[in-house]
């Protein structure tokens, strides 16, 4: 079982002068869900190398057993610091893709042609694609062979408008994940703010927020297991 994890290379929070990037929990928890299940992982980012990490995801309130495990895992940190460039990977080499969130993807992966190509190729090959929190932003410009959004008519979730408002970033982000998924024709569902929520519809697997990261990863494993 080969899974590609794709993370952001974008480090700046709009014009605020603040740093952003990957939300660490959304990498760490899925990473260990996959590793502990025996999956072979490949990590990639648009630019290659170490992805920027949102400093807020390193605070005491954001630490979890998975992030603490990551902090002590030299091999995992070496992988994390040496991700492949996204344009060097092929959908043919993987059984599934997982996109962690953080605000960074809204600026780079949502508009990245290599990411869009990989998603379309995976789905066309009947392979699942999963994304959590702001990760579903990657579906913004991804269409099927008929020119329709892959989320059209699908049950989906992602970081909600109310969660973005609670974070105080509604006017900072380039688009709101909930609004975008609805505009693309997705049937958007959510739980209460900050509560775990995962939607699986065919080959698309989406999670609402950081609390959903491990469950979203498990849903991808379940889909891969059902396929094998």
N, C-alpha and C positions, 0 to 999 in steps of 0.2 A: 504494500500500500504506500503510494508515493503522493505526498501532499506538498503543494507550493504555498508558502505564506508570503503575501505581498504587503509591504509596508510603505509608508510615506517617506519622501525625502525633503518635505517642505517644513521649514523651521520657524517661520514668522507668522504671527497672528494678525494678518491684514496690515493696517496702518497704525496699529496700536503701539508698536515698538516692543511688544512682548514676544516671548518665545512660545512656540507650540511644537507640534509634531505628533508622534505616536503616543497613545495612552498605554502605559507600560503593562497594566493588568490585562489589557486586551491582546497583548502578545503572550505574556507569561502563562496565563491560565490555559489558553488553547495549546500552546507549545507543549505543556506537560500532559494535557489530555491526549494529544497525539503521540508524544514520545512514550508515555506509559502504555499505550495501546500497541506499540511496536511499529508505528509508522516511520517511514523514512522521510525526513523533512528537508526541504530546500527553501532558503530565505532569499528574497529579492526585494529591491527598491528601485525606483526610477533611475537614480544616480549610482547605485551600488554603494558598498561600504556601510558604515554604521548609520542607522536611521536616527534622526533627532527625536528626543523624548520630551514630551510635555513636562515641564518642571512640576506642574501641579500633580502629576501622577506619581511623583516621588515623595510627596508629603506624607506625614504620619497617618492621616485619615485615608489615604489611598493605598497604603500597603496591605498586601494580602499574603496568605501562605505561599501563593505561587510567585509573587514578586520577591519574597524573602528567599525562596528556594533558588530563584534565578540569580540573586545576588551572590550566592555561594557556589554557583555552578560555573566553573572555569570553561568547560567545553561549550556550554550554551552561550556564554558571553563571547567566546571566540567566533562562534557562528554569527552571532548578532552583530558583531563588529565588522564582518566581512561578507555582507550580503552580495549576491550577484546583481549585475545591472539587468533591469527588466527586459531590455531588448535582446538579451542573450539567452532567454529561456523559451522553451517550446511547449505548447499544450500537449504535444504527443508524448511527453515524458512524464506526465502526471495523471493521477486518478481523480484529484480534486484540488480546488483552490480555496484558500481562506484569507480574507482581508480583515485584519484588525483595524480599529478606528483611531480615535484622536482627531483633532480638527485638521491636521495636516492634509489628509486625503482630499478634503474639499477644494484645496488649491491645486494639487498636482494630479493625483490619480483619477479624479473625476473628469479630467480633460486629457488624459494620457492615451495616445493611440496604441501604444504597446499593450497597455492594460485592457483597452477595449477589444483589441484583436484576440488576446488570450481568452477573455471571457466568452466572446462569440465562438471561438474555436472549441472551447471546452463544452459549452452547451450544445453546439452542433454535433459534437462527438458523444453526446449523452452522458457527460461527466458533470458532477455537481459543483456549484460555486456558492460559497458561504461568505457572509460579511456581517460585521457586528458594529453597532453604535453609529459612528459617522462613516464606517466602511461601506454601507450601502450607497453612499454617494457615488461610488464607482460605476453604478448603473446609469448614470445621468445621460451618457452619450453612447450607449451600447444597444445596437439594433440587430435584429435577425435578418435573414436573407430577404424578407419581404419589406424591410425598412421599418418595422415596428419595434418598439421597445421590448426588450426581453421581460420586463416586469408587467407588461400589459395583461390585465386580467388575472394577475397572480396575487395571492395573499403575501404581503410583505410587512416588515416593520423596520425600524431604525430610530435613531435619536429623535425624540419627539419635539414639537415646537415648544411645548411647555417646559421640557428639560433645557432646551436652548435658552429660553427666557430666564429660567432659574440660574443658568450659568452667566447670564448678563451679556450674551454674545449674539443676540438676534440681529442687531444692526452691524455686526462685525463680519460675520461669515458671508461668503459669496452667495450661498443659497441655503435654505433650510431643507434638511433631509426629508422630513415628513411631507412638506409641500412638493418637493421634486418627485417623490415616489407617486404621489397622487396625480401630479401633472403628467407623468409618464403612463398613467392608466392603471397603476397598481391599486389593489384593495388594501389600504393601510390599516393595520390594527396595532394597538398598544395596550400595555398595562399601566398601572399607576406609575408616576415618576419614580425612577431609580429601582423599580422592581424587575426581576427577571422576566423576559418575554421573548419567545422564539417562534418564528413562523417558518414552516417548511411547505413549499408548494412545488411539486415536481422536483426539478433540479436546483431550484433557488432556495437557499436557506439564509434567513436574516435574523439578527438579534437586535434588541432595542437599545441597549446601554451597557456600560461596563459590567453590571451585575449579570448580564446575559452571556458573557464571553465564554465561560466554560460550557454552558448548556448549548450554545451555538456550535462549538467545536464537537461536542458529543453528537449533536444532530447530524453533522457532516459524517462522522464515523458511522453512525447508524445507517445513513444513506449508502455509504460505500459498502457496508456489510450486507445490506439488502441487495446490492447490485451483484456481489460476488457469488 
